[in-house]
Amino acid sequence: MASYNRVILLGNMTRDVELRYTQGGTAVTDIGLAVNDRRKSQTGEWVDETTFVDVTLWGRTAEVASEYLSKGSPVLVEGRLKLDTWETEGQKRSKLRVVCDRMQMLGSGGGSHREVGGDDNSLQEPSHHSAPPSNPAASPSGSRGDDFSDPNIPF
């Protein structure tokens, strides 16, 4: 039977980035991510639940995170689950973490965001399919005088 190990998380950083380098010179960092969920309890009240997840970033993704992100920054990560096991004082321990393949930094306002990772592991501007016409007379809604030049509109 085939298996599929893929995780997508959207949350806020719980601490500042501490960038390290391996002996081979590869950048690496571990970040904490707080992911919020809201659900109804059995009594019908809304309950907020926060899950804290450790995420490991490698290479250029780690360097970009170190440069642009800090505690509280909203970020989207995509990666895979990895189980770490170790022994402390004769007791076996284990913990799940996410190894990040792609990261998208989300702006706190203005709809700005950048994506890092993927095949070339470079910083990429988000792609937009097409820009609305700047001439209101040329647009289908031009007769109503609608102005689509507002940068806060997400499309």
N, C-alpha and C positions, 0 to 999 in steps of 0.2 A: 504494500500500500504506500502511495506517495504521501509526502508530508509537505507542509507549507509553514514557514516561520517568518512572519511579517508583522510588524507593529507600527502603528501610526499614533502619535501622541501630540496633543496640543496643551501646553500649560505654561507656567511661569517658573523662571529659574529661582531656586531656593538659596543660592549662594553665588558669589563672584567666581569667575573662571580662574583656575590656577593651572597655567600651561606648563607642561614638562616635556622633556625630550628623551627618547630612548637612547641607548648607547649607539645605535645606528643613525641617529639624527632625526628620527621621525617624531613629529609633534603628537602629543596625546594629552587629553584632559578628561576628567570625570566631572559631570555636572549633575546637579539635583534638579528634578522637575516636579512641580506640584500640579497635579491634574485634578480639577474639580468636577464633581458629578452632583446632580440634584435629583432626588427621587422622593416619591410619596411614601410615608411610613404606613403601617397598618392602621394607624389612627386617622390617616388622611392628611397629616401635616407634612409640609415640605421639609426635607432634611438634606443639608449640604454635607457631602462626604469628600474628603481630600485624600488622594493617593499619592504617595511620594515614590518617585522612580529614579534610580541611578542610571545615567546614560554615559557611555564612553564615546568620545569623539576622537578621530584620528586624522593625521595629515593636515591638509589645508583647511579642512572643516574646523579642526581644533584651533588653528591659528586665527581664523576669522571670528570664531566665537570669543576667543580671548580678546580680540581687538574691539569688537562691537557690542558684546553682551555683558550684562552685569545682573546682580540680584534683582529679581522682579521683572526682568525682560520677558515678554511673551515670545515663545518659540514653538515651532512645529518640527518634530523629528520623525524620521522614518528609518526603521532598521529591523534588527532581528533580536530575539531573546537569546540570552546566553546564561547558563547556570554555572556560577562559581562555587567551588567546594574547597574547604580547608579544614584543618583540625586545630583547635585551641584547647590546651590543657587536657588533652585526651578526649575532647568532645568534638564530634563531627558537626560542621556548620555548612550552610549553603545559602545562597542568595541569588535571585534572578536579577539580571540587569539587561539593559538594551544597548546593543552595539549599533551606533548610528551610521547609516549609509548616506542619508541626505538630511540636511537641516534647512529650514526656512525661517529667517528672522522676520518677525511681525512687528511693524511699527506701532507705537502707542497712539498714533493719530495720523490722519491724512492718508491712510490706506497704503503706506509704503511697506514694502517687504522685499527681501532678497533671498534667493535660494542658493544653497551651497551643497555640493556633493554630486552624486551621479557618476557617470563614466569618466569625465575629465576632472572632477573634483575642483572645479573653479567657481568663482563667484559669478552668478548670472542674474541679469535683470529679468523680472517676470515678463513673459510674453503676452502681448495684447493682440487679439485677432484683428481688429480694425478700429480705427479712431472714428468718432462721429464727425460729420462734415462741419467745418468751421463757419461756413456760410449758411445762415438760417434759411435763406431763400432757396438754397439747393436741397435742403432736407425735407422729408415728407411732412414734418410738423412745422415747417418754416412759416406757414401762414398764421400760426398761432403765436409766433414770436418766441418759441422755446429756445433757451440757450443751453447747449450741451457742453460748454467750455469749462464748467465747474470742475476743478481737479479733485474734489472730494467724492464725486460720483464714481463708483467702482467699475463702471463699464465704459 
